[in-house]
Amino acid sequence: MDSRSVSNFELKAINAWDKGNFRRGIKSLFLEYCSNSSVHGVRYFGCKRRTAFEKVWWVVVFLLSVYGCGRLIQNIYRKWEQTPVIVSFAEKSTPVWQIPFPAVTICPETKARYKYLNFTDVYGQMNDTYRGDIDEETFDRFRAVAQVCDSHILRGVELNQTEDPNVVDLLRNVSMPLEKALFFCKWRNEGRMCGDFFTETITEEGICFTFNAQSAGEMLRLDELHSDYQYISENRTSPLWTLEKGYAENSDMDTYPVRVLGDGARAGLFVLLNLFSQDQDFICRGPVQGYKILLHSSSEYPQVSRQYYRVPLHQEVIISVKPQMITTSDGLRDYTPERRQCFFNEERHLKYFKVYTQQNCELECSTNYTLQRCGCVKFSMPRDEQTKVCGAGMIQCYNEAEDELLLEDVMYLVDKTKDFRAKCNCLPACTSVQYDAEISQAGFDWSNLISAFRQSLEDDEGAQFARLSIYFKEAQFITSKRSELYGLTDFLANCGGLLGLFMGVSLLSLAEMFYFCSIRPFTILRAYRAKRRESNVLFASPPMIETKTK
């Protein structure tokens, strides 16, 4: 519409306000917007040449378009709000030397050496009507070892012990030492004593041995933990590696945690495992003798009983590792953890762990629930100075606490008060590494091997061996990556497309609406006030009287 018609709308609005009829003034402003709007269909609302039926028809069509557009935008917003993240494969493969070799935790199934404790004999005496001549030291050792045995064998056995602050020391005294359990090791085709690679770790399986894990000072908050014993005896530090950022650019191949240059057995770990026949006990751990093996991230505290591989005696077990790594794009840092479904390390504070992983969080959650349920925690759980260590009499309690915690997700749907696991909020870490494995095994005729070398084991009578090899299956692997499925730009683009399709609305159309709702009324009001001032000056000035000169 030309400038003259716009001026007419403005003049009508000023005249209407001048007469005190603000309703007509607003109507004139609305008609001006309809005549100039770029939104499709709006110009027909105020056209005088249209009949009432035509105007109603256009209003109905316009409202239907607004409704359809609004519903589709609502669906897009719901998708953007609830599922903004997509996990896809990275653009290129990752070489194995960019990640650490898996941390390996090895736990012997033999929990006590025969010369320190005959568990089967004491167990038999405990089940007799008459307890027999069991001295106090032997009974303390039995109760300590009972905490790492199968729990079902202890039902009905009177252990009478609610607290046991010395359980770790007792387990160390009777368990297999590292130099006996791990007979020989080879790393990247270099043979050395296993004590150069492995260190002692306290797990729920008792005394275990771990390779390539972070030190206690880097993984745990030592100022929050008790000082009775160390959970991790590893003291090598990893200043050039973090779980989220990986290895620093200036790190060499000999940095810690250790890594390999490629795939294959020559670049992996070889361990010759040993147990003594006289130490085997078929009551404590059942009929399968040998070792449990856990592969985990270097920054993750091992929980062997949850996921493990078995290495039986007289067998060679080959574990071919396939890493699974998930990273998160920096574009998701502005999202809340609930929307992206993961935590960055600085976002989630754990009381006992410096490094956030889902496994570390769940271990701390289990610790807190066990403390609430039993008033103490298992010796392998992180605790502070004030927390008590459960004795053998509380085995059933802390096992039931673990089972109850696993049922929390189901119980929460029935009873909203049972939300302890939900409060733990143990989402995955935004950067995580898992080590899947393919296993093969064969018989290991170690006795003929030793005879072929014309050697003897006089100093290790009763020794029985198994062999373990761990290596990467392939030199490269495909990384998964969390990224934005619908970013803010995508959301606005979809909304703009729908608004343009249904109504012809653009960003300038929205600016136009804002203009007519805010700036334009003030402009007309300013013109109205200027007119009032001119009128007041005109009526207030005295009339001019002409005088005739003679």
VMD Tcl script that draws the C-alpha trace (Angstrom):
set ca {
  {0.00 0.00 0.00}
  {1.32 3.48 -0.80}
  {2.40 6.12 1.67}
  {-0.84 8.07 1.33}
  {-2.94 5.16 2.56}
  {-0.56 4.62 5.47}
  {-0.90 8.26 6.39}
  {-4.68 7.87 6.28}
  {-4.49 4.99 8.79}
  {-2.28 7.09 10.99}
  {-4.59 10.09 10.69}
  {-7.61 7.96 11.59}
  {-5.79 6.60 14.67}
  {-4.81 10.14 15.77}
  {-8.32 11.46 15.28}
  {-9.79 8.49 17.18}
  {-7.44 9.06 20.13}
  {-8.14 12.77 19.94}
  {-11.81 12.04 20.48}
  {-11.01 9.63 23.33}
  {-11.98 6.53 21.35}
  {-8.96 4.32 21.96}
  {-10.78 1.27 20.64}
  {-11.08 2.83 17.20}
  {-7.45 3.87 17.39}
  {-6.34 0.31 18.04}
  {-8.60 -0.88 15.23}
  {-6.99 1.57 12.83}
  {-3.54 0.33 13.90}
  {-4.68 -3.28 13.35}
  {-6.02 -2.48 9.88}
  {-2.75 -0.81 9.04}
  {-0.87 -3.98 10.10}
  {-3.22 -6.18 8.05}
  {-2.72 -4.02 4.98}
  {1.10 -4.17 5.24}
  {1.80 -7.59 6.87}
  {3.97 -10.12 5.08}
  {2.22 -13.00 6.88}
  {0.07 -14.92 4.41}
  {-3.70 -14.44 4.78}
  {-3.58 -11.59 7.31}
  {-4.17 -8.85 4.71}
  {-7.63 -10.26 4.00}
  {-8.79 -9.67 7.60}
  {-9.15 -5.91 7.21}
  {-9.90 -5.58 3.49}
  {-13.11 -3.58 3.06}
  {-13.80 -5.13 -0.33}
  {-14.23 -8.58 1.23}
  {-17.55 -9.86 2.53}
  {-17.97 -11.03 6.12}
  {-18.10 -14.64 4.93}
  {-14.79 -14.26 3.13}
  {-13.17 -12.69 6.17}
  {-14.46 -15.50 8.43}
  {-13.21 -18.11 5.96}
  {-9.73 -16.58 5.93}
  {-9.70 -16.32 9.73}
  {-10.60 -20.05 10.03}
  {-7.95 -21.03 7.48}
  {-5.37 -18.89 9.26}
  {-6.17 -20.40 12.66}
  {-5.98 -23.92 11.25}
  {-2.58 -23.12 9.78}
  {-1.42 -21.72 13.12}
  {-2.69 -24.84 14.91}
  {-1.03 -27.27 12.49}
  {2.21 -25.33 12.57}
  {2.16 -25.18 16.38}
  {1.61 -28.92 16.75}
  {4.48 -29.77 14.43}
  {6.78 -27.29 16.18}
  {5.76 -28.89 19.49}
  {6.83 -32.30 18.17}
  {10.16 -30.89 17.02}
  {10.69 -29.21 20.40}
  {9.90 -32.43 22.24}
  {12.43 -34.30 20.12}
  {15.01 -31.55 20.63}
  {14.37 -31.55 24.38}
  {14.24 -35.30 25.03}
  {16.59 -36.82 22.43}
  {19.10 -34.16 21.45}
  {22.01 -36.63 21.28}
  {22.88 -39.23 18.69}
  {25.64 -41.82 19.03}
  {27.32 -42.49 15.71}
  {30.59 -43.82 14.43}
  {33.50 -41.42 14.15}
  {34.66 -40.27 10.71}
  {37.95 -42.16 10.91}
  {39.37 -45.10 12.84}
  {41.53 -44.77 15.96}
  {44.92 -46.53 16.30}
  {45.37 -48.61 19.44}
  {48.44 -46.64 20.52}
  {46.19 -43.67 21.30}
  {44.56 -45.54 24.21}
  {46.13 -47.41 27.15}
  {46.52 -51.15 27.12}
  {43.72 -52.53 29.31}
  {44.29 -52.72 33.03}
  {44.37 -56.41 33.96}
  {43.32 -57.61 37.42}
  {44.08 -61.25 38.30}
  {42.52 -62.95 41.32}
  {43.49 -66.47 42.46}
  {40.64 -68.81 43.30}
  {42.80 -70.17 46.12}
  {42.13 -67.77 48.97}
  {44.33 -69.32 51.67}
  {47.49 -71.38 51.62}
  {47.27 -74.74 53.32}
  {50.11 -74.08 55.75}
  {48.28 -71.05 57.16}
  {44.67 -72.25 57.07}
  {42.97 -75.52 56.14}
  {39.59 -74.01 55.32}
  {37.90 -77.34 54.58}
  {38.99 -78.84 57.89}
  {37.84 -75.85 59.95}
  {34.57 -75.68 58.00}
  {33.90 -79.32 58.82}
  {34.52 -78.70 62.52}
  {32.22 -75.65 62.45}
  {29.37 -77.79 61.12}
  {29.88 -80.50 63.75}
  {27.84 -80.48 66.91}
  {31.04 -80.08 68.86}
  {33.21 -77.24 67.48}
  {36.48 -78.99 68.31}
  {39.84 -77.54 69.16}
  {39.92 -74.41 66.98}
  {42.23 -71.81 68.42}
  {41.32 -68.14 68.28}
  {43.90 -67.23 65.63}
  {42.70 -69.98 63.28}
  {39.08 -68.99 63.88}
  {39.88 -65.33 63.02}
  {41.57 -66.41 59.81}
  {38.63 -68.65 58.94}
  {36.17 -65.78 59.40}
  {38.33 -63.48 57.29}
  {38.58 -65.99 54.43}
  {34.85 -66.69 54.73}
  {34.18 -63.17 53.43}
  {35.72 -64.05 50.05}
  {34.18 -67.52 49.75}
  {30.85 -68.47 48.20}
  {28.23 -67.06 50.56}
  {25.78 -69.96 50.28}
  {28.16 -72.38 52.05}
  {28.05 -70.28 55.24}
  {24.32 -70.47 55.88}
  {23.76 -71.94 59.30}
  {27.39 -71.47 60.34}
  {27.72 -69.44 63.55}
  {30.43 -66.86 62.88}
  {29.43 -64.38 65.64}
  {31.30 -61.38 64.28}
  {29.72 -58.05 63.35}
  {32.97 -56.07 62.96}
  {36.42 -57.08 61.75}
  {38.88 -54.19 61.30}
  {41.75 -56.68 60.80}
  {40.22 -58.65 57.92}
  {42.60 -57.27 55.26}
  {45.70 -58.02 57.32}
  {44.44 -61.54 57.95}
  {43.79 -62.10 54.24}
  {47.27 -60.86 53.36}
  {48.80 -63.27 55.87}
  {47.14 -66.37 54.41}
  {46.80 -65.56 50.70}
  {49.09 -66.38 47.79}
  {51.89 -63.80 47.46}
  {52.37 -62.11 44.10}
  {55.75 -63.69 43.37}
  {54.26 -67.18 43.83}
  {50.95 -66.67 42.03}
  {52.45 -64.89 38.99}
  {55.40 -67.05 38.05}
  {56.69 -65.23 34.96}
  {55.60 -62.23 32.86}
  {56.42 -60.82 29.47}
  {55.35 -57.40 28.25}
  {55.86 -56.33 24.62}
  {58.07 -59.38 24.15}
  {60.34 -58.44 27.07}
  {60.45 -60.97 29.89}
  {60.78 -59.77 33.49}
  {59.64 -60.60 36.99}
  {55.91 -60.04 37.44}
  {56.51 -57.74 40.41}
  {57.82 -55.16 37.93}
  {54.43 -55.02 36.22}
  {51.79 -56.05 38.75}
  {50.85 -54.57 42.13}
  {48.48 -55.64 44.88}
  {44.85 -54.47 44.87}
  {42.10 -55.04 47.45}
  {38.89 -56.23 45.76}
  {35.73 -58.03 46.85}
  {37.53 -61.24 45.79}
  {40.27 -60.62 48.34}
  {43.93 -59.95 47.48}
  {44.32 -59.52 43.70}
  {47.06 -58.27 41.40}
  {46.61 -55.47 38.88}
  {48.58 -54.41 35.82}
  {48.49 -50.90 34.27}
  {46.09 -49.19 36.69}
  {46.37 -45.61 37.89}
  {47.95 -44.96 41.27}
  {45.86 -44.58 44.41}
  {46.64 -40.86 44.60}
  {45.30 -40.28 41.08}
  {42.22 -42.50 41.28}
  {41.13 -42.09 44.92}
  {40.58 -39.16 47.27}
  {43.03 -40.31 49.92}
  {42.09 -37.47 52.29}
  {38.55 -38.92 52.50}
  {39.65 -42.52 53.05}
  {40.76 -44.30 56.19}
  {44.43 -45.03 56.84}
  {44.11 -48.65 58.00}
  {45.25 -50.16 54.71}
  {45.79 -49.27 51.06}
  {43.30 -50.30 48.41}
  {45.82 -49.86 45.59}
  {49.56 -50.28 46.06}
  {50.46 -48.93 42.60}
  {52.66 -45.83 42.92}
  {53.52 -45.09 39.27}
  {51.83 -41.83 38.20}
  {50.33 -40.85 34.85}
  {50.84 -37.08 34.48}
  {50.60 -37.23 30.67}
  {47.29 -39.10 30.43}
  {43.67 -38.53 31.44}
  {40.58 -40.49 30.54}
  {38.89 -37.54 28.82}
  {41.87 -36.02 26.98}
  {43.95 -39.13 26.38}
  {47.73 -38.93 26.05}
  {49.47 -35.56 25.86}
  {51.19 -34.64 22.61}
  {54.64 -34.68 24.24}
  {54.25 -38.19 25.72}
  {56.47 -40.97 24.42}
  {55.68 -44.67 24.02}
  {57.08 -45.55 27.44}
  {54.70 -43.28 29.37}
  {52.32 -44.63 31.99}
  {49.74 -46.13 31.71}
  {51.52 -48.29 29.18}
  {50.39 -48.70 25.59}
  {51.35 -50.73 22.55}
  {52.41 -49.85 19.02}
  {50.22 -52.37 17.28}
  {48.24 -55.57 17.43}
  {49.31 -59.16 17.93}
  {50.79 -61.31 20.67}
  {54.31 -59.81 20.40}
  {52.90 -56.43 21.44}
  {50.80 -57.80 24.30}
  {51.00 -59.24 27.80}
  {52.04 -62.79 28.66}
  {51.64 -64.22 32.19}
  {52.51 -67.67 33.51}
  {50.16 -68.35 36.44}
  {50.79 -70.77 39.27}
  {48.80 -72.47 42.04}
  {49.89 -75.23 44.37}
  {47.92 -78.47 44.50}
  {48.15 -78.70 48.29}
  {46.52 -75.24 48.61}
  {43.43 -76.04 46.55}
  {40.19 -75.89 48.45}
  {36.90 -77.07 46.93}
  {34.66 -75.81 49.73}
  {35.46 -72.11 49.62}
  {35.31 -71.44 45.86}
  {33.76 -74.59 44.43}
  {35.03 -77.08 41.86}
  {36.69 -74.67 39.37}
  {40.27 -73.93 40.37}
  {42.43 -71.34 38.69}
  {42.11 -67.58 38.27}
  {39.59 -64.87 37.53}
  {40.66 -62.19 35.04}
  {39.12 -58.73 34.65}
  {39.91 -56.24 31.86}
  {39.03 -52.66 32.74}
  {40.02 -49.05 32.20}
  {43.13 -47.76 33.99}
  {41.05 -45.20 35.91}
  {38.38 -47.70 36.96}
  {38.48 -49.52 40.29}
  {38.24 -53.28 39.61}
  {35.10 -55.17 40.62}
  {36.05 -58.69 39.67}
  {32.92 -60.54 40.76}
  {30.69 -58.62 38.33}
  {32.49 -59.33 35.05}
  {35.39 -61.71 34.66}
  {37.00 -64.38 32.50}
  {38.25 -67.68 33.88}
  {41.70 -69.15 33.43}
  {41.57 -72.78 34.61}
  {44.65 -74.73 35.57}
  {46.51 -76.71 32.88}
  {45.06 -74.45 30.20}
  {46.38 -71.73 27.94}
  {43.88 -68.88 27.56}
  {44.27 -66.30 24.80}
  {42.29 -63.08 25.11}
  {42.04 -61.06 21.92}
  {40.92 -57.55 22.90}
  {38.58 -55.32 20.91}
  {38.31 -51.86 22.51}
  {35.05 -49.93 22.53}
  {35.49 -46.19 23.05}
  {32.82 -43.47 23.27}
  {33.68 -39.77 23.14}
  {31.48 -36.69 23.36}
  {31.65 -33.59 21.18}
  {32.34 -30.21 22.80}
  {29.03 -28.95 21.40}
  {27.23 -31.02 24.07}
  {29.00 -29.40 27.03}
  {26.27 -26.75 27.26}
  {23.58 -29.44 27.60}
  {22.58 -30.75 31.01}
  {23.93 -34.23 31.89}
  {20.36 -35.59 31.89}
  {19.83 -34.45 28.31}
  {23.12 -35.77 26.97}
  {22.98 -38.85 29.29}
  {26.58 -38.67 30.47}
  {28.83 -36.80 32.90}
  {32.05 -34.98 32.22}
  {34.56 -35.58 35.01}
  {34.28 -32.07 36.49}
  {30.46 -32.24 36.59}
  {30.04 -35.19 38.95}
  {31.81 -35.22 42.31}
  {32.36 -38.58 43.99}
  {33.31 -38.68 47.63}
  {35.99 -41.35 47.34}
  {37.05 -41.18 43.68}
  {38.82 -38.42 41.77}
  {37.98 -39.91 38.38}
  {34.33 -40.30 37.46}
  {33.33 -43.50 35.70}
  {30.02 -45.29 35.88}
  {31.62 -48.27 37.65}
  {33.28 -46.05 40.26}
  {29.99 -44.28 40.88}
  {28.08 -47.54 41.28}
  {30.70 -48.87 43.71}
  {30.32 -45.75 45.84}
  {26.53 -46.03 45.60}
  {26.70 -49.66 46.75}
  {28.95 -48.62 49.62}
  {26.50 -45.96 50.82}
  {23.53 -48.32 50.58}
  {25.35 -51.11 52.43}
  {26.29 -48.67 55.20}
  {22.68 -47.55 55.49}
  {21.37 -51.12 55.46}
  {23.95 -52.88 57.67}
  {25.69 -50.12 59.62}
  {29.05 -51.24 58.15}
  {30.65 -51.92 54.77}
  {32.60 -54.77 53.22}
  {36.38 -54.50 53.58}
  {36.84 -53.86 49.82}
  {34.46 -50.90 49.75}
  {35.85 -47.36 50.12}
  {35.15 -45.89 53.54}
  {36.22 -43.11 55.91}
  {37.67 -43.33 59.40}
  {34.26 -43.42 61.11}
  {32.80 -46.27 59.03}
  {33.04 -49.78 60.46}
  {34.22 -52.86 58.56}
  {31.70 -55.69 58.50}
  {32.67 -58.95 60.11}
  {31.89 -62.45 58.89}
  {28.57 -62.40 60.74}
  {27.36 -59.64 58.37}
  {28.07 -61.51 55.13}
  {24.40 -62.20 54.51}
  {23.49 -58.58 55.26}
  {25.84 -56.93 52.77}
  {25.07 -59.54 50.11}
  {21.36 -58.85 50.52}
  {22.05 -55.12 50.36}
  {23.76 -55.58 46.98}
  {20.83 -57.61 45.67}
  {18.31 -55.05 46.94}
  {20.16 -52.23 45.26}
  {19.99 -54.05 41.93}
  {16.20 -54.26 42.36}
  {15.84 -50.54 43.11}
  {14.97 -49.62 39.52}
  {12.07 -52.09 39.48}
  {10.89 -51.25 43.00}
  {10.88 -47.53 42.23}
  {8.04 -48.08 39.74}
  {5.95 -49.61 42.53}
  {7.05 -47.57 45.54}
  {8.37 -44.06 44.89}
  {10.13 -44.01 48.27}
  {12.56 -46.68 47.07}
  {14.70 -44.38 44.96}
  {18.18 -44.81 46.45}
  {19.65 -46.00 43.17}
  {17.99 -43.12 41.31}
  {19.57 -40.66 43.74}
  {23.00 -42.12 42.97}
  {22.52 -40.90 39.39}
  {25.32 -43.01 37.94}
  {25.17 -42.02 34.29}
  {27.97 -43.15 31.97}
  {31.07 -41.02 31.68}
  {31.17 -38.83 28.57}
  {34.47 -40.44 27.62}
  {34.69 -44.14 28.35}
  {36.75 -47.10 27.21}
  {35.66 -50.72 27.44}
  {37.63 -53.76 26.42}
  {35.61 -56.53 24.82}
  {37.35 -59.83 24.26}
  {37.36 -62.94 22.15}
  {38.68 -65.96 24.03}
  {40.26 -69.19 22.88}
  {41.95 -71.83 24.98}
  {43.78 -75.13 24.70}
  {45.47 -77.64 26.94}
  {48.77 -76.53 28.49}
  {51.14 -79.45 29.04}
  {53.52 -77.62 31.32}
  {55.03 -80.73 32.97}
  {56.38 -82.10 29.67}
  {57.56 -78.61 28.78}
  {59.67 -78.44 31.93}
  {60.99 -81.95 31.34}
  {61.96 -81.03 27.78}
  {64.10 -78.20 29.15}
  {65.55 -80.66 31.71}
  {64.42 -78.50 34.58}
  {62.80 -79.38 37.89}
  {60.55 -77.61 40.39}
  {62.04 -78.92 43.62}
  {61.58 -75.54 45.32}
  {57.97 -75.31 44.14}
  {56.59 -78.73 44.93}
  {52.96 -79.15 43.88}
  {53.07 -76.23 41.42}
  {50.42 -76.25 38.69}
  {50.50 -73.78 35.87}
  {48.25 -71.96 33.43}
  {49.22 -69.50 30.73}
  {47.51 -66.23 29.82}
  {48.09 -64.07 26.74}
  {46.36 -60.71 26.16}
  {46.75 -58.55 23.07}
  {44.80 -56.27 20.73}
  {43.10 -58.08 17.89}
  {43.43 -55.23 15.39}
  {45.73 -52.22 15.08}
  {42.80 -49.80 14.68}
  {39.22 -49.63 15.84}
  {36.15 -47.49 15.20}
  {35.29 -44.99 17.93}
  {31.70 -44.03 18.73}
  {30.88 -40.40 19.31}
  {28.03 -38.55 21.00}
  {27.03 -35.48 19.02}
  {24.07 -33.20 18.56}
  {21.10 -34.72 16.79}
  {19.18 -31.45 16.93}
  {21.22 -28.41 17.83}
  {19.79 -24.95 18.31}
  {20.51 -24.13 14.67}
  {18.68 -27.26 13.49}
  {15.75 -26.52 15.79}
  {15.41 -22.93 14.51}
  {15.79 -24.08 10.91}
  {12.99 -26.63 11.31}
  {10.76 -24.11 13.04}
  {11.46 -21.54 10.31}
  {10.67 -24.06 7.61}
  {7.31 -24.93 9.18}
  {6.41 -21.29 9.76}
  {7.29 -20.49 6.15}
  {5.34 -23.49 4.83}
  {2.15 -22.87 6.79}
  {2.10 -19.07 7.15}
  {4.89 -17.55 5.10}
  {6.46 -16.22 8.29}
  {10.10 -15.19 8.31}
  {12.33 -13.49 10.84}
  {11.38 -10.11 9.37}
  {7.71 -11.03 9.80}
  {8.33 -11.48 13.52}
  {10.17 -8.16 13.59}
  {7.18 -6.64 11.81}
  {4.81 -7.91 14.50}
  {7.08 -6.52 17.19}
  {7.18 -3.19 15.35}
  {3.39 -2.85 15.18}
  {2.99 -3.92 18.82}
  {5.60 -1.60 20.28}
  {7.30 1.01 18.10}
  {4.36 1.93 15.82}
  {1.88 2.76 18.66}
  {4.44 5.05 20.29}
  {5.09 6.75 16.95}
  {1.38 7.44 16.50}
  {1.11 8.58 20.11}
  {3.99 10.97 19.54}
  {2.25 12.38 16.44}
  {-0.98 12.70 18.44}
  {0.78 14.67 21.18}
  {2.43 16.93 18.60}
  {-1.00 17.67 17.11}
  {-2.38 18.44 20.55}
  {0.44 20.88 21.19}
  {-0.19 22.65 17.89}
  {-3.89 22.91 18.69}
  {-3.17 24.31 22.14}
  {-0.82 26.95 20.73}
  {-3.36 27.94 18.07}
  {-6.23 28.43 20.52}
  {-4.10 30.05 23.20}
  {-2.66 32.85 20.94}
  {-4.61 36.26 21.08}
  {-6.10 37.52 17.78}
  {-4.09 40.00 15.76}
  {-5.76 43.60 15.53}
  {-4.79 45.78 12.61}
  {-4.47 49.56 13.30}
  {-4.97 52.20 10.61}
  {-2.46 54.95 10.26}
  {-3.58 58.35 9.56}
}
mol new
graphics top color blue
foreach p $ca { graphics top sphere $p radius 0.5 }
foreach p [lrange $ca 0 end-1] q [lrange $ca 1 end] { graphics top cylinder $p $q radius 0.2 }
display resetview
